[in-house]
Amino acid sequence: VQSSRFKVPRARFKGWYVEIRGEAKTLEAMLKEMISRGFKGGLVRISHCLNLEAANTFKQMILDKFQNCDVRIEPCSALCSFYAEIGGMLVGYESLWKYIQI
């Protein structure tokens, strides 16, 4: 992940894409986005497309911040590989949003 486009859902940048350069900054932005969307620990599933090193780095970043997480890494397959693209990742996680009733 050399450079990626990351959608930032803040009022000032709503609907815009912000350019993030470098793998470390991209992974930090992903974790920050997870936390802003209610992630407090729990289940995390990382599916990578030929990028196990970045997946392991992201897993360690999550475990450093939330020690009691269940983080599992697996390779992408079939259609998921198309969406993740080579070198990309898909991340699924539990958040507190599912417990909030509107």
C-alpha positions in Angstrom: 0.0 0.0 0.0 2.1 2.9 -1.3 -0.7 5.5 -1.7 -4.4 5.1 -1.1 -7.5 7.2 -1.4 -9.3 7.2 1.9 -12.8 8.7 2.4 -12.9 10.9 5.5 -16.4 11.3 7.0 -15.8 14.6 8.7 -18.1 17.6 8.2 -15.4 19.7 6.6 -14.3 17.0 4.2 -17.7 15.2 3.9 -17.8 13.3 0.6 -14.3 14.2 -0.3 -11.3 11.8 -0.7 -8.1 12.7 1.1 -4.8 11.4 -0.3 -2.7 9.5 2.2 0.8 8.5 1.2 2.6 5.5 2.7 1.6 2.3 4.3 2.1 3.4 7.9 0.0 6.5 7.6 -2.7 4.5 5.8 -2.9 1.9 8.5 -3.0 4.6 11.2 -5.8 6.3 9.4 -7.7 3.0 9.2 -7.4 2.4 12.9 -8.4 6.0 13.7 -11.5 5.6 11.4 -12.4 2.3 13.2 -12.2 4.1 16.6 -14.3 7.1 15.3 -17.0 4.6 14.2 -17.3 3.1 17.6 -14.7 0.3 17.8 -13.8 -0.4 21.4 -12.3 -3.9 21.0 -13.9 -7.2 20.0 -13.9 -9.1 16.8 -11.7 -8.0 13.9 -11.4 -9.9 10.6 -8.7 -8.8 8.1 -8.7 -10.2 4.6 -5.6 -9.4 2.5 -4.9 -9.7 -1.1 -1.2 -10.8 -1.3 -0.2 -8.4 1.5 0.3 -10.5 4.6 3.0 -8.2 5.9 0.6 -5.2 6.1 -2.2 -7.3 7.5 0.2 -8.5 10.3 1.3 -4.9 10.9 -2.3 -3.7 11.2 -3.2 -6.6 13.5 -0.3 -5.6 15.8 -1.4 -2.0 15.8 -4.9 -3.1 16.9 -3.6 -5.4 19.6 -1.3 -2.7 20.9 -4.3 -0.4 21.5 -6.9 -3.1 22.4 -5.3 -6.1 24.1 -8.5 -8.2 24.3 -9.3 -8.3 20.6 -9.9 -11.4 18.6 -8.1 -10.5 15.4 -7.9 -13.0 12.6 -6.2 -12.7 9.2 -7.1 -14.7 6.1 -6.3 -14.3 2.4 -9.0 -12.9 0.1 -10.7 -15.2 -2.3 -12.9 -14.9 -5.4 -14.8 -11.6 -5.6 -13.3 -10.2 -2.4 -9.9 -10.2 -4.2 -11.4 -8.0 -7.0 -12.6 -5.4 -4.5 -9.5 -5.4 -2.3 -7.1 -5.4 -5.4 -3.5 -6.6 -5.2 -1.8 -5.4 -2.1 -5.1 -4.3 -0.4 -7.1 -5.3 2.6 -10.7 -5.6 3.7 -11.4 -5.1 7.4 -14.5 -6.1 9.3 -15.0 -5.3 13.0 -17.6 -5.0 15.7 -18.5 -1.5 16.9 -20.9 -0.1 19.4 -23.1 1.3 16.7 -24.9 -2.0 16.5 -26.1 -1.5 20.1 -27.4 2.0 19.6 -31.1 2.2 18.8 -32.3 5.2 16.9 
